[in-house]
Amino acid sequence: MIEKPYHLPPRLGLLSGAAADPFLTEDLLKGVQGHGGVDLAKVVEPLPVEDPRWEVEPLRELVEDAMHEFWDNRTRADGWLAPRLHAALRITRREAADRRLWNHLALAVAPDYVGWRHPPAPAPGRSEPRINPARFKGAPDRQCFSRLWWAAELFRNGRDYSPVVTACANQDLIHNSLRRDLIDHRPTAQALVRILERGVATTGRDIEGLMAAINAAGATLVYDALAPDEPRDPEVLRQWVAEVESAPPVPRHSLPEGPDEEPVPEKSVVALTDYFADLFETAPVRGRKPQD
């Protein structure tokens, strides 16, 4: 079992992929033992000391609360942690695109959470189960914390995080969405949540088929024309980030509030949801018999 690092850094930093590799040991990936953290701290690039956003303690408390609350259903922890991680770690998309930040969070701050949420599983060519290294250091749709932050960023409806909880209840939706640029269109993200809520597409195969159909249709249909969105005001996000020092602690029993952006136009969400529901009827779902 991976334990909390003995040496916990007080602040987040940047850990390059090359610097992280020596700490992805067999014992770590087997979930047997982590690392003390002292040697890892020597290869971390520090972030600005005066910026309160990089404090580790609020993030560490969140992952510990998640492990305590969802000990019997680890998958459900995603829907709880994603909006709270996003609200606690107030960063821009440009900052979130730096994988070094997530490498450090996973390996130096919360490797025990990574091993808890994504325990060792059989891997091709391996005699023993291992944690997928991509959960520590991988693409945004695979890395343990990056995938949660981006899910919250893409599926929130303005300041409302409730669609994030629905989206995170379906692992296939998160995985497929984060690999496609199309999801950056806010009405598309909200329409996919409505599709789940309606029960139109629920299984992994359903989601995979629907996303393939949406992606193919997007090549010939401009979704902005069918479901227009309001342009984002960058000042709103800047203000939200700037207010981190005065922001209250992230609530545990209610959802936090995100940046005070305008919600997605309801008319656009409804139009796109209906379109996707119709599209799903002929989507290439594996195992589904073609309709007459």
Disulfide bonds with the S-S distance in Angstrom:
none
